[in-house]
Amino acid sequence: MVKMAESYRVTAQGRKRWSLPQRHETDPNRIGSRCLDGEAERKLTVPFRGHISGGLHPGKKVIVVGVVDPNPDRFYVALTCGRGTSREPPPNVALELCVRFKDRQVLRRACMSGSWGEAERLIPFFPFIKDQPFKIEIHCEHSRIRMFVDGQQLFDFHHRVLPLSDIDTLWIKGSITITKLA
């Protein structure tokens, strides 16, 4: 696993601004912002759909750094097997994370062959604040995905979709702005 030095500074407005070192183009743990069909490099706009080079495997980390919108409703982060269509994810979704601000919920579930499983809801705290930055780290382990927000563990989610290498796409949509992916 490649260790990345990371830090944040507090801006004049009292917000955290995360900085992550840039990865080299040949880094196998890099998330590409290239589309699978060879479309030219694009900006980190939401909705976002990007390829995870080499798929998931134990030891791989996906990092999403962003800012919650000033008037958020909800946002989604999903790890999928393939791209799906422009509006719908593919039939196998390894993890769909739905952050809802109205009821301060962080729901997660999986979809196998088009059939959604039961949503898990239990979290120790709600880490997202409107108009504030955040850093989500998704760690892939042998039997589970571990998620951290701003360095604090939020939940474990046991794998339902296998093989892990088929999980090769990151989807992000909703009330956030993405500033960095790693």
Secondary structure, DSSP 8 states (H G I E B T S, - for coil): ------EEEE-TTS-EEEE-----TT-TT-B--S-TT--------SSEEEEBTT---TT-EEEEEEEE-SS--EEEEEEESS---SSS--S-EEEEEEEETTTTEEEEEEEETTEE---B---S-----TT-EEEEEEEE-SSEEEEEETTEEEEEEE--S--GGG--EEEEEESEEEEEE-
